[in-house]
Amino acid sequence: MRSTIPVARAGLAGPRQIGRRSGATPPAGRFAKLPRVIIAASTAFSFTFGLLVTFLGIGIIANVLIGYAIVQVLGERRQNEEHRSQQTFEG
């Protein structure tokens, strides 16, 4: 014998309800028909982005440290020159 209870009332999901949370509304606007895609879910993108961040980050840190060392060397050189010029006048 066939049941006359509709599928939604019986607690079974119909074809339109699969994958939707109860009470969720579909997105509005011009992106309503586009599927929601998480960019980070792509393995290739994840590896590429990780490598870019790693090696660009290392490059930036290395350049900052090299610049800091150059500034320190030039400052110390100036102090040495000032010290030598004071010694020649005094001595």
C-alpha positions as CSV (number, residue, x, y, z in Angstrom):
1,M,0.0,0.0,0.0
2,R,1.3,3.5,-0.9
3,S,1.6,6.3,1.6
4,T,-0.1,9.6,0.9
5,I,2.3,11.5,3.1
6,P,4.4,14.0,1.1
7,V,8.2,13.3,1.2
8,A,9.0,16.6,3.1
9,R,6.5,15.7,5.8
10,A,7.9,12.2,6.2
11,G,11.3,13.7,7.2
12,L,13.0,12.7,4.0
13,A,14.9,15.3,2.0
14,G,13.5,16.1,-1.4
15,P,15.8,16.9,-4.4
16,R,15.8,20.6,-3.6
17,Q,16.6,20.2,0.0
18,I,19.8,18.1,-0.3
19,G,22.8,20.1,0.9
20,R,20.8,22.9,2.4
21,R,20.5,23.7,6.1
22,S,17.0,24.1,7.4
23,G,16.0,27.7,7.3
24,A,18.9,28.8,5.1
25,T,18.0,31.2,2.3
26,P,19.8,31.1,-1.1
27,P,22.2,33.9,-1.8
28,A,20.7,37.0,-3.5
29,G,22.0,39.2,-6.2
30,R,24.0,38.6,-9.3
31,F,26.1,35.8,-7.7
32,A,23.0,33.7,-6.8
33,K,23.5,31.2,-9.6
34,L,27.3,30.8,-9.0
35,P,28.4,28.0,-6.7
36,R,30.3,29.0,-3.6
37,V,33.9,28.0,-4.1
38,I,36.6,28.2,-1.5
39,I,39.9,29.2,-3.2
40,A,42.0,27.7,-0.4
41,A,40.4,24.3,-1.1
42,S,42.5,23.9,-4.2
43,T,45.7,22.0,-3.3
44,A,47.7,23.6,-6.1
45,F,46.7,27.1,-5.0
46,S,47.5,26.2,-1.4
47,F,51.0,25.1,-2.2
48,T,51.7,28.0,-4.5
49,F,50.4,30.5,-2.0
50,G,52.4,28.9,0.8
51,L,55.6,28.9,-1.2
52,L,55.1,32.5,-2.3
53,V,54.5,33.6,1.3
54,T,57.5,31.6,2.5
55,F,60.1,32.7,0.0
56,L,58.9,36.3,-0.4
57,G,58.8,36.6,3.4
58,I,62.4,35.2,3.7
59,G,63.5,37.6,1.0
60,I,62.0,40.6,2.8
61,I,63.4,39.6,6.1
62,A,66.9,39.1,4.6
63,N,66.8,42.5,2.9
64,V,65.7,44.2,6.1
65,L,68.6,42.6,8.0
66,I,71.1,43.5,5.3
67,G,69.9,47.1,5.3
68,Y,70.1,47.2,9.1
69,A,73.7,45.8,9.0
70,I,74.6,48.5,6.4
71,V,73.2,51.3,8.6
72,Q,75.1,50.0,11.6
73,V,78.4,49.7,9.7
74,L,78.0,53.3,8.3
75,G,77.2,54.6,11.7
76,E,80.1,52.9,13.3
77,R,82.4,54.2,10.6
78,R,81.3,57.8,11.2
79,Q,81.9,57.4,14.9
80,N,85.4,56.0,14.2
81,E,86.2,58.9,11.9
82,E,85.0,61.4,14.6
83,H,87.1,59.6,17.2
84,R,90.2,59.7,15.0
85,S,89.8,63.4,14.2
86,Q,89.5,64.3,17.9
87,Q,92.6,62.2,18.7
88,T,94.7,64.0,16.1
89,F,93.8,67.5,17.5
90,E,94.5,66.4,21.1
91,G,97.6,64.4,20.6
